């Protein structure tokens, strides 16, 4: 009984600590990761979301910086200033190393603890973590080249595919995690695999399936689900427009 009370108290304290520490992002990541590895047990939905948001904030900052510096590098290369080119290249590589370190940290937690500790019937958690795994391999693919890129692309595809199969079998089409997976998986096809038809098919199927069961949508998740559905529709509109422009361009040549 005492052990049970202690464990509950520890997890309550952990949850409060995560609320505070994950706002402090860099410091919070160390604490959040420590909680996962030390407790070595399944996370609550709140803990799971806090961990995800903390890492997303950190990796998001690096991804944005990488895009900016890559754009600057292209412009600098056109100028022909070798000293400036080398300086910009060095900074890009620094950002890449930081981004890769964060991604590997997340992937290690996922493989060694989070996915590993999911029971066979914890479908929601497993899909959530496999989606994260696909996401972080996708982030690595954004900055990787050559054989290294091919390897991380394959790993991303594998994680997304496994999550997709589980979600179709065990989760409602309107479930926000299933919809979020479809959103990110379709982005993977469009941006990483350069496969717009597959991206549009996946996004449209997810959107149509959810629309068909909108009346059964859980009130608690209504806002999250409809927001993701809107993002799916926005992407479909953009991607379809891009394809029409490309087809038009080819026809004019």
N, C-alpha and C positions, 0 to 999 in steps of 0.2 A: 504493500500500500504506500509506504514511504517512498519507494522507488518510483512508483507511478506518479505521485504528486511532484516529486523532484523533476522527473522527465517533462511533465506538463509545464512546470514552472520554467524550466530551461527553454522549452520551445516558445513559450509566451515571451520570455525575455529576448530570445533570438529574434522573434518577429518584430518586437519593438526596436531592437538594435538595427535590424535591417532597414526599417522605415527611415531611421536617422542616417545610418551609414551609407545607404545606397543613394541618398541625396548628395552625399559628399563624393560621389562617384569613385574617384581613384582610391581613396581610403576605404570606401564601402566595398569595393570589389574584393579586396584582400580579406575583409571580415566575412563577406558573404561566402566566398570560396571556402574559408576556414570552417564555417558552419556546416557546409555540405559535407566536407571530408571528415570532420570530427564526429558529427552525429551519424553519418553513414546510414540514413534511413530516408524513406520517401518524403518529399517536401509537400507542404500544404499548397493549395492554389495560390494563396497570397505570397508565400515565400518564393514559389516558382516564378510568379510574375515579377516580383521585386528583383530577383536575380537576373531575369531576362532583360528588364528595363535598364538595370545598371550597366550590363555589358553592352546593350544596344546603344546607350549614350556614349560610351567610350569608343566603340568601334565606329559609330556614326561620325564622330568628330574626325577620326583618321580618314575615313572614306571621303568626307567632304574636302579635307585638306589635300588628299591625294588627287582628287579631280581638279582642284584649283591649280596645284603645282604642275600637274601634267599639261594643263592648258598653257600655263606660262612657259613650260619647257618647249612646247611646240613653237610658240611665238619667238622664243629666244633663239632656237635653232635656226630660224629663218633669218635672224639678224646677223648670225655668223660670229658673234662675240664669244670666243672660246672660253675665256675666263668665266664669263657669266653662265655659259652653258654648263660648265663643270660644276659651278656652285649650285645651280638649280637641280642638276642631276643628283648631286650628293644629298640635297635636302629631300628630294623625292624618294631616294633609296632609304633614307632615315625613316620617313613616314611609313614606307612599305614594311620595314622591319618591325616597327611598333605595331602596325596593323596585324601582321602575321603573328606576333607574340600574343596579342589579345585573342585572336582566333584560335590559336593552338591551345591557349589556356581554357577557353570555353569547350573546345572539342575534347580535351582531356577530361574535364569534369563530366561531360555528357557520356563518354564511353566508359569511364572508370567508375562512375557513381550513379548519375541520374538515370540513364537508360538501363543500366545494369540492375538498379534497385527497383525497377518497375515490375510488378507482378503481371502474370499473363492476362489478368482481367482489367488492368489499369490502362484501358485503351486511350482515354483522354490524355493522360500524362505521357504515354509513349508517343502518341502523335505529336504532342507539343514539343517533346525533346527531339524527335526525329526531324521535325520541321526546323528547329533551331540548328540541328546538325547540317541540314541542307543549306540553311541560310549562311552559316559561317564558312562552309566550303565554297559557297557562291561568292562571298566577300573575298576569299583568297583567290578565286578565279579571276576576279576583276583586276588584280594587279599582277597575276602570274603570267608567264610566257612559256612557250615550248612544251617539253614533256611534263614539266611541273604543272602547267596549266591543265593539260590533258588529264593528269592524275586527280587533281582536285575537282575538276568538272565531273569526272566519273563518280567520285565519292559523293558529290552533291546530288547528282541524279539518282544514285542508289538510295540515299537517305530520303529524298523527296518521294521517290516511287514507293518505298516501303510504307511511309506515313500515309500516302494517298490510298493505298490498298486497304490499310487498317481503317482509315476514316470512312471509306465507302461502305465497309462491311459493318462497322459498329457505331457510327455516329450519324445523327440526322443531317440532312443537307443544309439546314439552317444553323447548325452549330457554328459559333464564331471561330473556333479553332480549325474546323474543317474548311470553312470559307477562307480563313487567313492562310491556310496551307495552299489552297487552290490559287490564291492571289500571288503568293511568293513563287510557287512552282511555275506558274505561267510567266512571271517575270524572268525566271531562270531560262525558260525556253526562248523568250524574246530577246533578252539582252546577252545571255551567255552562249546559248546554242545557236543563236541567229536562225530560229525556227518559228517565224511569225504565225504560220498556219497552226502548228501545234499549240502555241501560246493562246491563240484566239479560240481554238476548239476547247481547250481546258477551261479557260475563263468563262466562255459562253455556257458550257455544260454545267459548271458550278452555279452560275447565276440563274440559269433556267430551272435547275433542280431545286434551288432555294425558293424561287418565285412560286413554284408549284406547291410548296408546302408552307408558304408564308403564314397561312391561317393557324398553323400549329406552332408558330414560333413562341419560344419561352419568353415570358414578359421580362424576366431578369436580364436576358441577353439580347433583347430586341434592338437596343441602341447600337451595340457592338456589331451585331449581324447585319443590320441595314446599312451601317457605315461601310463595312467591307464590301457589301453588295454594290454600293455606289462606286467604290474604287474599282471593282471588277468591271462595271459598266463604263466608267471613265477610260480605263485602259483599252477596253474593246473598241470604243469610239476612236481613240487615238491611233491604235494599231491598224484598224480597218482603214482609216484615213491615210495612214502612211503607205499601206499596201496599194491603195488606189492611186496615190501619187506616183509610186514606183512603177506601177503598171502603165500609167499614163506616160511617164517619162520614157519607158522602153518603147511604147507604141509610137512616140514622136521621133525616135531616132531612126 
